[in-house]
Structure formats: C-alpha cells, structure tokens
C-alpha cells in the first residue's frame, strides 16, 4: 500500500482537493496531520479543506499560522476563526486586521463587521415594547 506522503506533490494536492470536495468530517485527522508538512502549498490546501469541512476547531492547533510568513496561511486561519465563538477570536481578528496583506486585513475586518451587525440585529428595536413611548395622558380614564 502506498502512503500519501510517498506520492508526488501534485498527487498529494489532488488528494487534498478531493477531500475538500467530499467534505467528510472523518478526514479531519488526516488534514490536521498535513499542517506539519514542509510543503507550504500542501499546508494551505489542508487549511482550506479544514475550513470547508465546517468542523469546530481548537485555536491552539492553528495559532502558529497567525504569524506565518505566508499570507495565504494567515488568510485561511482568519477564515477558520469563524469556527470559534467571537469572544475567543476577537483579539486575533484585531491583530489580523492590521496584517501586512490586504486580503488578510479584509477578511478580519469583515468578520468583525459581521459580528457587530449581528449584535445590532439582536438588540431590541425602538417601539418593540408595546407600552414603550406611550404618553400616559393618552390613556382613557374611566370615572
């Protein structure tokens, strides 16, 4: 049997692309293992496939990619942060919002804006309480 690490790089990329297309959560462990690869393209594709799986993540596994020299890795981690509660990712988004790469900055800023908009959408609207803003003199008084 051939192990995937014995395949040519192009074949490894294709394998990760197939895993990405199939989106089977059982492949998560395999993809996590690829994050240790020396091949930056393989790491980027693995990060993308993990993002596409939509599985919950633990940020500790991806923390090192936040300071990667490869902007595509930082971008993929910015997207992966969406799998965390915003409170856990907020400081990381703020850091990424100042990244050297425009793509990374925009992804982080987009996530912050989406969160802020969701907070605004969940706040009570003016007039939503049926007794709010009524003038007490407008009530009929029966005597």
Secondary structure, DSSP 8 states (H G I E B T S, - for coil): ---GGGS-HHHHHHHHHHHHHHT-GGGHHHHHHHTT-S-HHHHHHHHHHHHHHT----GGGTGGGGG-S-HHHHHHHHHHGGGS-HHHHHHHHHHHTT-SSHHHHHHHHHHHHHHHHHHHHHS--TT-STTTT--GGGS----
